Amino acid sequence: MKEKIRFESHVQSSTFHNPLLDNRLVTQQLEIRKDPLTGKQSVFNPSIEGKAGFFGVSDQALLERLARESAPKCFLCGDRWKELTPTYPEDLVPGGRVRVGESVLFPNLFPVSQVHAVLRVGSDHYVPLQEFSTPLIEEAFLASITFIRLLFRAREGIRFLTVNGNYLAPAGASILHPHFQVLGSDIPYTHTGELMTLGRAYHAQHGSCYWVDLAEKERELGLRFIARTGAVTWIAAFAPRGTNEVLGILTEKRDFMEMEDRDWAELSYGFSTVLEGFGAQGISTFNFTLYSGPLGARDDTFRCFLRVISRQNVYENYRTDDYFLQKLLRNELILNPPEKLASTLRKCFERRRGE
């Protein structure tokens, strides 16, 4: 019987005279991995694993200086957001903003989507990754879903939603203060649309949901399986779209409207643990997106899932971690093997459970 999900890789070799090794003739092995759903490629060369030239060391002194210098002008610090942030119309958001604890959601002054909300994540101006606690993330997620539910009732037609985040400048953040962003549209975003189209084709061929099958297969294999937090399965991606990609799959939830408070709590706990694990490895930045099927569509071919990646660390004159390989050829570079990442993060989850 043909496997539903196939983890395919292709081995290549590159031979040359290496001046770093007295011009000896050397051969380096490359592994090209293909994403089981999209077919997109990721390449791993063991010779560059862990090389500082590709992923520099975080400069903590620099981070603390940048935090001190930017805090006095930060519109998310203290109560400045009350005067300096825009508001939504009353018919959409009573009071103009959504507030849950220290998290506050409001419109982006310069939207890049039909709906584009910014969300202050806590009151602290700078938060090391190890300190993105479960309550901090959960408050932000609950503010997000409160807004999404209001939107679902008041704005018919806006059914494609994502929750996203850039943390620190190398990840694309324009401000240092932790913040998430909620995007909504009446048409799916490019990658969301791709996932939906391919997911429907997979369902038509196999009679099951790709995301459920992926979570079950990875748990069975164990190589990239990290943990389960309630209904969320955490795995390291076989062919990652970014460095240290981790997926958190909600195998029973087709869109945000089906997610309950318990789901947000379990997702927040797992996300917090992943970020703690990143921080323990000296990582200072991340991007994430939380994907959903079309709101209210009950689409059996899709499941909500979170994708988080690390980005280039913060240090003086850091180089970008995206170049022609990713931006123009759409291949990704693997710096940390997913199996090794899974093993490292698995220990983080085990340690937390033992506390």
C-alpha positions in Angstrom: 0.0 0.0 0.0 1.4 3.4 -1.0 2.2 5.7 1.9 0.0 8.8 2.2 2.8 11.0 3.4 6.3 10.5 2.0 9.4 12.1 3.4 11.5 12.3 0.3 15.2 13.4 0.1 17.8 13.5 -2.7 21.5 13.3 -2.0 24.0 15.3 -4.0 27.8 15.8 -3.8 30.1 18.7 -4.5 33.8 18.2 -5.1 36.5 20.9 -5.1 40.0 21.7 -3.9 39.8 23.3 -0.5 42.4 26.0 0.3 41.5 25.7 4.0 42.7 22.1 3.9 46.0 22.6 1.9 44.1 22.4 -1.3 43.1 18.8 -0.8 40.4 17.5 -3.0 37.3 17.2 -0.8 33.7 16.1 -1.4 30.8 17.6 0.6 27.5 15.8 0.7 24.2 17.7 0.4 20.7 16.5 1.3 17.8 18.0 -0.6 14.5 17.5 1.3 11.1 18.0 -0.2 8.1 19.1 1.8 5.5 16.3 1.7 2.6 18.6 0.8 4.1 21.5 -1.2 7.2 19.8 -2.7 9.3 22.8 -1.8 12.9 22.0 -1.3 15.3 22.6 1.7 19.0 21.8 1.5 21.3 20.6 4.3 25.1 20.7 4.1 26.5 19.2 7.3 29.7 21.3 6.7 27.9 24.5 7.5 25.9 23.3 10.5 26.3 25.7 13.4 28.6 28.1 11.5 28.6 31.5 13.1 29.0 33.1 9.7 25.5 32.0 8.9 23.9 32.5 12.3 25.9 34.9 14.5 25.9 34.9 18.3 23.4 37.2 20.0 24.9 40.3 21.5 23.1 40.7 24.8 24.8 43.9 25.8 23.7 45.4 22.4 20.1 44.2 23.0 19.9 45.8 26.4 21.3 49.1 25.1 18.8 49.2 22.2 16.0 48.5 24.7 17.1 51.3 27.0 17.5 53.8 24.2 14.1 53.0 22.5 11.9 52.6 25.6 11.4 56.3 26.2 9.9 56.8 22.7 7.9 53.5 22.6 4.2 54.1 21.9 3.4 50.7 23.5 5.1 51.4 26.8 3.2 52.6 29.8 -0.1 54.3 28.9 1.1 55.9 25.8 -0.9 53.5 23.6 -4.1 55.2 25.0 -3.2 58.4 23.3 -1.0 57.3 20.3 -2.8 54.3 18.8 -5.8 54.4 16.5 -9.2 52.8 17.2 -11.8 50.7 15.4 -15.4 51.9 14.7 -17.8 51.2 17.5 -19.9 48.9 15.3 -16.9 46.6 15.0 -15.1 46.9 18.4 -17.0 48.5 21.3 -14.6 51.0 22.9 -12.4 51.0 19.8 -9.7 48.5 21.1 -9.6 45.0 22.5 -7.9 44.6 25.8 -7.1 41.4 27.7 -4.9 41.9 30.7 -1.8 43.8 29.5 -2.5 43.0 25.8 -4.1 45.6 23.7 -5.3 45.3 20.1 -5.9 48.2 17.7 -5.7 49.0 14.0 -2.4 49.3 12.1 -1.9 52.9 10.9 -0.4 51.5 7.6 -2.4 48.3 6.8 -1.1 45.8 4.3 -4.4 43.9 4.4 -8.1 44.5 4.4 -8.0 44.0 8.2 -4.6 44.6 9.9 -4.5 44.8 13.7 -1.5 45.3 15.9 -1.4 43.7 19.3 0.7 44.9 22.2 2.0 41.8 24.0 2.5 42.7 27.6 3.8 45.9 29.2 7.6 45.0 29.2 9.5 46.7 26.4 12.1 43.9 26.0 11.4 40.3 26.7 14.1 37.6 26.2 12.7 34.5 24.5 12.9 32.4 27.7 10.5 34.9 29.4 7.7 34.7 26.8 5.6 33.0 29.5 2.4 31.0 28.9 0.2 33.8 30.5 1.8 36.5 28.4 1.2 34.6 25.1 -2.3 33.4 26.2 -3.5 37.0 26.9 -2.4 38.0 23.4 -4.1 35.1 21.8 -7.3 35.7 23.7 -7.3 39.3 22.6 -6.8 38.1 19.0 -9.7 35.6 19.1 -11.9 38.2 20.8 -11.3 40.5 17.8 -11.7 37.7 15.3 -15.1 36.8 16.7 -16.2 40.4 16.6 -15.0 40.5 13.0 -16.8 37.3 12.1 -20.1 38.8 13.2 -19.7 42.3 11.9 -17.8 41.9 8.6 -19.4 39.3 6.4 -17.0 38.1 3.7 -13.7 38.5 5.7 -13.1 34.9 6.3 -9.3 34.4 5.9 -7.5 35.2 9.1 -4.0 34.7 10.4 -2.2 35.7 13.7 1.4 36.6 13.1 4.5 38.0 14.8 8.0 39.5 14.1 10.3 39.7 17.1 13.2 42.1 16.8 14.7 43.8 13.8 16.3 40.8 12.1 12.8 39.2 12.0 11.3 42.3 10.4 10.0 44.1 13.5 9.9 47.9 13.2 9.7 48.3 17.0 11.4 46.4 19.8 8.4 46.1 22.1 6.8 42.6 21.7 3.7 42.7 19.5 1.7 40.4 17.3 -0.4 41.2 14.2 -3.8 39.9 13.0 -4.5 40.0 9.3 -7.8 39.4 7.6 -9.0 39.3 4.0 -11.9 38.3 1.8 -9.4 36.3 -0.3 -6.7 33.9 1.0 -3.1 35.0 1.4 -0.8 33.4 -1.2 0.6 30.7 1.0 -2.7 30.0 2.8 -4.3 29.6 -0.6 -1.6 27.2 -1.7 -2.0 25.1 1.5 -5.8 25.0 1.0 -5.6 23.9 -2.6 -3.0 21.2 -1.9 -4.9 20.1 1.2 -8.1 19.6 -0.8 -6.2 17.7 -3.5 -4.7 15.4 -0.7 -8.1 14.9 0.8 -9.6 14.0 -2.6 -6.8 11.4 -3.2 -6.6 9.9 0.3 -9.9 10.6 2.0 -8.3 12.2 5.0 -6.8 15.5 6.2 -3.1 16.0 5.5 -2.5 17.8 8.8 -4.0 15.1 10.9 -2.1 12.4 8.9 1.1 14.4 9.3 0.8 14.7 13.1 0.0 11.0 13.4 2.8 10.0 11.1 5.4 12.1 12.9 4.3 10.8 16.3 4.6 7.2 15.0 8.1 7.8 13.6 9.3 9.8 16.6 12.3 11.3 14.8 10.8 14.9 14.6 8.0 14.5 17.1 8.5 16.9 20.1 5.5 16.7 22.3 1.7 17.0 22.7 0.1 19.8 24.8 -3.5 18.8 25.0 -4.9 18.7 21.5 -1.8 20.3 20.0 0.9 18.1 18.4 4.4 19.7 18.2 6.9 18.6 15.5 10.0 19.8 13.8 9.3 20.3 10.1 11.0 17.7 7.8 11.7 20.3 5.1 11.6 23.6 7.0 10.6 26.9 5.4 12.9 28.7 7.8 15.6 28.0 10.4 14.5 25.8 13.3 10.9 25.5 12.0 8.4 24.0 14.5 4.8 23.2 13.8 2.0 23.1 16.4 -1.0 21.3 14.8 -4.5 21.4 16.3 -5.7 18.2 14.8 -9.4 18.7 15.8 -9.8 22.4 14.9 -10.6 23.4 11.3 -10.7 27.2 11.9 -10.4 29.8 14.6 -14.1 29.8 15.3 -13.9 26.2 16.5 -11.1 26.9 19.0 -12.0 27.2 22.6 -10.2 28.8 25.5 -8.6 25.5 26.5 -7.1 25.2 23.0 -5.6 28.7 23.3 -4.1 27.8 26.7 -2.6 24.6 25.4 -1.2 26.3 22.3 0.2 29.1 24.4 2.0 26.6 26.7 3.6 24.8 23.8 4.6 28.0 22.0 6.1 29.4 25.3 8.1 26.2 25.7 9.4 26.3 22.1 10.5 29.9 22.6 12.2 29.0 25.9 14.0 26.2 24.0 15.1 28.7 21.3 16.3 31.1 24.0 18.3 28.4 25.7 20.2 27.9 22.4 21.2 31.6 22.3 18.5 32.6 19.8 17.0 36.1 20.2 14.5 36.4 17.4 11.5 34.7 15.8 8.7 34.9 13.3 5.4 33.0 13.6 2.1 32.6 11.8 -1.0 30.9 13.1 -3.1 29.6 10.2 -6.8 28.9 10.0 -9.2 27.5 7.5 -11.9 29.9 6.2 -13.9 31.1 9.3 -17.1 29.1 9.7 -16.6 26.9 6.7 -16.0 23.7 8.6 -13.5 22.7 6.0 -12.5 19.1 6.7 -9.4 19.4 4.5 -7.7 22.0 6.8 -6.6 22.2 10.4 -5.4 25.2 12.4 -1.6 25.1 13.0 1.2 27.4 14.2 4.5 27.7 12.4 7.4 29.3 14.2 11.0 29.9 12.9 14.0 31.6 14.3 15.7 34.4 12.4 19.2 35.9 12.4 20.4 36.9 15.9 20.9 40.5 17.0 24.5 41.6 16.8 26.4 44.6 15.3 26.1 44.6 11.5 24.2 41.3 11.4 23.6 39.9 7.9 20.2 38.8 6.7 19.5 35.1 6.7 17.5 35.4 3.5 19.2 35.8 0.2 18.6 34.7 -3.5 18.3 31.0 -2.4 15.2 31.7 -0.4 13.8 34.8 -2.0 14.2 34.0 -5.7 14.8 30.3 -5.9 12.4 29.5 -3.1 14.7 26.9 -1.6 15.4 27.0 2.1 18.7 26.4 3.9 18.8 24.0 6.9 21.3 25.0 9.5 20.1 22.8 12.3 18.8 19.3 11.3 15.1 18.9 12.3 15.8 15.7 14.1 18.4 17.4 16.3 16.0 20.3 16.9 13.3 17.9 17.9 15.6 16.1 20.4 16.6 19.4 22.0 13.1 20.8 22.3 11.7 17.5 23.5 13.9 17.9 26.6 12.5 21.4 27.2 9.0 20.0 27.3 10.0 17.2 29.5 11.8 19.5 31.9 8.8 21.9 32.1 6.4 19.0 32.9 8.7 17.9 35.7 8.7 21.3 37.4 
